[in-house]
Amino acid sequence: MDLLELTLSHNKGLWFGVLVSKEKHLVASGFSRRKPQLKSHLLEYSRRISRRDPEVGNSSLVYELTKLFDGKKSQGRFTFEIGPLTPFQEKVHGVLMTIPVGRVTTYGHIARFLGSGPRAVGNAVGANPWPLFVPCHRVVPSSRLAGSYSMNGAPSSASSLVKRGILEREGVKFVDDQVVPPSIWQPRGP
């Protein structure tokens, strides 16, 4: 893969970052409370797929990432640079892209739809290199709790609160820490 560009931006107490290809395709995204953690995560990803450090960039996709975090719809047009995803991960990410804003589904619902196991789905969701652009935050455990959220490759103690906040800004309703049933969505075949 050609040389990548890294853009970092600070907004509302969080750092947001995107890696883009020379063709301006989205390679990876992330966000964190700590700039060094985010930068390290995206540098590691860049080194793994392009074998070198990215250049400093100025991609408008970082603004789109911030909008998505705020629960707003992205108006930007972008293309994903499909990196080291397995065919199964691509299928799971395809389902993630169909989950409507303001709704969630469970790992089990996706697993039944794809004819696989919930753990395999969870691993594929956790491997999402494009958080918020590919809405992995819209998948919850069968308990209907928000569940953990892998911010830059490692779930943190605050990740569940971050995930719940994103979902609430998108319109998902919670009662006693559980998603209310009307917010649950199930994948359907063609």
N, C-alpha and C positions, 0 to 999 in steps of 0.2 A: 504494500500500500504506500502511496505517496506520503510526503510530509503532511502532517496535520497542523491545525491551528487551535490553540486553546484560548478561550475568552472567559474571564472571571468577572463577576459583578457583585456588589454588595447592596442589599436592599432589605429593609425592615429587620435588621439584626441577623440576617442569613447571607451566606455566600452561595451564589449560583454559578455553575460553570457548564460550558459546552465544548466538545471537541468536534471540529468540522474538517472535512476533507478539502483538498484543493478545489474540488468541484462544488463546494459548499453543501455537501451532504452531511447530515447529522450522524456522527460516529458514536458519540456517547454524551450523556448529560448527568448532572448530579447537583446536590445542594447539601449544605452543612452549616452548622453554627460556627465551625472553625475553618478558616481559609487553608491552613496547612494540611488538614485532613482531606479536604476536597481536592486541593491541588495534587497531593500525593496520589490519591485514588485515580485521578484523570491522567497523571503522568504515567503511572503504572500501566493503565489501560493502553495508552499510546505506545509505550515501549513494547507491550505484548503484541500489538497488531501491526505496528509499523517499524519496530525495532529501533526507534529513536525518539528523542524528546520533541514535542511540538513547538512550533513558533508561537509567539504571542499574536493573538488575533483580535478582531473586533466584530464578532458575529452578532447580528440582530436576534439570533435564536435564543441568546441568553435572556433577552427581554420577553420572548414568548414563554420561556421556562418560568419566569417570575409571574407572568399572567396566569399560567396554569396552576401554580402554587396558590395563588389568590382565589382559585375556583372559577376563574374566567375562561371563556373559550378562546383558544388560539385562533387568530385570523391569518397567521403566517402560513405560507406554503413551504414545505420542506420535504426532502427525500431522505430516507434512512440509508445509511451505508451499512449493509448487512455484513457484519464481521463474523466472528467465530461462533455462530449459532448452529445448533444441531437442527435437523429437520423437525424434530419434536418441539424444540423451543420455538421455532418459527410458527408451528401450528398453534401453540399456546398463546404466543404474542398476537397472532391473528384473531383469536377469540377475545383477548384483552381489548383490542381496538374496537370491538363491537359493543362493549359494555357502555350503556348510555350514561351521560353525566347525571349525577343525582341518584344513581343506582349502584349496587354492589352485587357480586356473586360469590360463591364459595369455591374453595379448591375442589371440593367434592362434585359440585355441579359441572365444573369444567372437565374434571376427570371422567365423569359419566358420559358427557358429550363426546369426548375424544376416545373413550374406551380405554382409559389408563387408570393409574392410581393417583390419589390425592398427593402423596409425597412426591411423585414424579412431577406433577403440576407445580407443587410448591417450589421444587428445585428450579424449574424452568422460569417461574415468575421471579424468583430471587436472582436469576442470572440476567434480568432485563438491563441492558446497558443504557436505556433511554427513559429513566424514571420521569413520570408526569407526561411526557410525550406519548409513551405507551403506558396506559394507566394501570400499572400493577397495584397501585394503592386501592383499586376498586375490588380487590379480592380479599375476602375475610375467611377466617376459619368457620367451621360449622357451628361453633358456639355463638356466632354472630357478634363477638367482641371485635374491636378494630384489629387486634392482632399486631404482631411486630412488623416493622418496616425496615428494610435493609437500606439504610442511608449510606451510600458509598461503600457497599460491600460488607458492612458489619452492623447488625442490629444494635441499637443502643437502648439504654433504659428509657430514654425520652421518645424513642421512635414510635411507640404506640400513640402517644399524645399528638405527635406531629401528623401521623397518618389520620387519626380521628379529626384533627383540625382541617386537613385538606378535604376529607369527605364531607364534613359539616359545611364548609364553604361552598361545596358543590351541591348542597341541598339534601344530603343523606341525613335521615333522622335517627337519633339514638334515644332510648329510654333505659335507664339503669345500666348504662355502658354497653347495651346491645343495640345493634341495628334493628329498627322496627321492620316487620315483615313486608310492608308495602315497598320498601326500598330494595328488596331482594329481587334480582333478575336472574333468569335461567337462560343459558345459551339454547338456541333452537337450530335445527337443521334447515337446509334450503327448502 
